[in-house]
Amino acid sequence: MSNNPVIVAQALISGRVLDQVQNLPVSRGLTLSLWYRPAPEGDAEAGEYRPAGFYKKVTSDGYFCFSASGGPVFGDRSPMPDMQFRLDAEAPGYQPLSHNFELASEQLTSTDSDLDLAGESREVTRIAGPFDDLTLELSPKPLRLTGQILRDGDPETPLGNAEVTVSAPETRPAVTTDDRGFFAIDNLPLAREITLTLSDGSDDLTRTIRLDYGQPVNNHRFIFR
């Protein structure tokens, strides 16, 4: 086994980050981190993940690429063992996501050569392997819905003790308005639209509203007709 620095001679992974609900690119505040560790052999425990020294490019429309950095990537490891990777993605308003993948040693080709590293000629091991292209879908954090129900014909009079239920695309337990007609529902379904059923005990009213994931709390006012 040599002690050559290992150089990756290609882009390793690229793709795009999208909003799971709206299918739109995610770029604002997007943070991507790539980690690696040698795959454990036999009954050995897996080691800690370490930052992978790749050059990272992220565009404003959610595309990203991790490619060769021009310097040592995995330290002095030649020949290469099987490698495990973890790609972490985070963005404001979204739940964090980790994508795991592995490169087996037989998928990697290695070539020893000389390379100028920081003005010094060094013998290195160039590694090339399969290229991974993927789409990461980030789930928005669940929203909170607040609102008020008013009586038809008398919009200044709130409707207290009314029931509000999320009936589609998933049901949620009913909540009851207070004496001022206000209500709040947490942990809304992840969807572009939800359907609410409002009930005053004798009549029901159904309303479909579009959710705004740019606001952690959505607020609506309803007139009970």
N, C-alpha and C positions, 0 to 999 in steps of 0.2 A: 504494500500500500504506500503510495507516495504522499507527500505533504503539500502537493500543489494547491494553490488557491483555485476554487471552482468558479468558472465563468459560464453564465447562461447566455447562449449565442442567439437568442430569439425572444420574441414576445411569448410570455407564458400563458397569460389569461387576459381576455378582454370581454366586453359585453356592454350592457346598458342597465340602468336602474330605473324602474318604473313604479308608479303608484298602483297598487294592487286593485284598488276600487275604480279609479278613473282612467287607468291605462295611459297616464301621461308621464313624461320624464320627470325624474326627481333630481334636482341639482342644487337647490338653495340649501346651503349649510351641509351638503353631503360630505361625509367622511368615510373613506375606504382604507382599510388596513389589511395587509397580507402577512400571514404568519406561517411558519413551517416548523417541522420537527422530523427527525428520522423515524420511520415506522418501527415499532418494537418488534423484536425477534423472539419467537417462541413464547414463553410465559413472562417475558420481561415487561415491566410497566413502561408505558409511554412517557417520554420526557416532556419537559415544558416546551410550549410553543415559543419560538423566537421571531423577531421581526425579520422578514425576508427583504434583503437589500436590493429591491427592484426599483427602476424608475417608474413613477406613476403619472399618468396623464388622465385628467377628468375634464370633460367638456361641459359647456353650459346646457346641453340638451341631454345630459345623463349618460353619455358614453364614457367608458373608461378603458384603460389598457395598462397592464404591468409588463414591462419589458426589461431587457438587459440593461444594467446600470453602468457597465464599463469597468466594474471593479468586482472584487470577490462577493459572492452572493451567499453561499452556504458555508463559508469558512474552508478549512483544510479537510476536504472529504473526497477522497478518490481511492478506489472506485466508489461510485455513488450507491448508497443504500436506497431502499424504497423510501419515498418522501411523502409525508402527510402535510396538507395545506389547509388553512382556514382563512376565508375572506370575510371580514367583518364590515358591515355597512350600517351607518347611522345617519339620521337627518332629523332636524327639528319637526315635531308633530308626528313622527313615525316610530313604530316599535323596532328596536334593533334586530338585525338579521345576521346570522352566520351561515356561510356556505362552506362545506367541507369537501375536499377532493384529494385524491392520492395519485402519485406517479410511481409506478413500479420500476425497479432498476432496469428490467429488460425493455422498458419503453424508452429508456434514455440511451443515447449514443454519446460516447466521450472521445475526445481527441486531444492529445498533449501537444502543445505548441508554445512558442515564445510570444510574449505580449509586453508592451511598454506600459507599466503601471507606475504612475506618479514619477515619470522620468527614469525609471529603473526597469531594465529588461528582466522579466520573470518568466519562468516556465509555469504554464497554467494548464488546467484541464478544462477544455470547452465542452459544455453539456448542451445537448439539443434533445427535445422531446416533443410529444404531441401538443398541439395548440388547443386550448380550451376556450370556447366562446359561449357565453351564457347570458341569460336575462335574470336579473334579481328583481323580485317584486316585494316592495316594502308595504307593510300593512299600516294604515294610519292608526294612530291611537284612538280608541273609542271616544265618541263625542258625548257631550251632555246637552240635553234639550230642556230648555225652560220656556214657560209661556203662561198665558192667561186666557181664560174663557169668559166671554161676556154674553149677556142675554141679547137676543135679537129684538130690535125695536127699542131697546134701552141700553145702548152701548156703554153707558156710565155705570151700569149695574153688573157686578161680577156674578158668575155662577159658581157658588160654593158647593162643596160636597159632590162634585161631579167626578166621574171616573174617566181616566185617560189611559188607553192601552195601545202599545205598539203591536199591531196585528200582522204586519208584513214588512220585510221578507221573513223575519223571525219574530216570534211573539216574546213579549216581555210582561212581567207582572204589572197589573193595573196600579196606578197611583191615583190619589184623590186630591182634588183642588182644595185649597184652604178657603177661609171665608171671604177672601179677596179674589178668589178665582185663579190663584197662581198654582203652578205645579212644576215639578222637575223630574226628569228621567235620566238616569246615568247609564253608561255602558250600552249605547245604542248599537244596533247591528251595523256591520261594515257593509254599506251599500250606498249607491248614489241617491236613492229615494227610500223613504219609509212611509208606511200607511198607519195613520192613527185612527182609533175609534174612540169617539167622545160620547159619554152617556150621562144623562141627567136622572136616570132611574126609570124613565118611561120611554124616552126616545133616544135613538142613536144617530150620530153624525160621523161620517167617514171623510177624512182628509188625507191627501198624499202631499208630502213636502219633500223638497230637494235639500239634501244636506250640503253644508258648506264646510269643507275640511280645512279651509283657511282660518276658521274660527273654532277654538276648542269648545265654546259654548254657543249653540244655536238658539235663537229666541224667536218665538212666533206668538201672535195673538189671534184668537179664533172667536167668531161670532156664532153662537149656537142658534141655528135656525130649525 
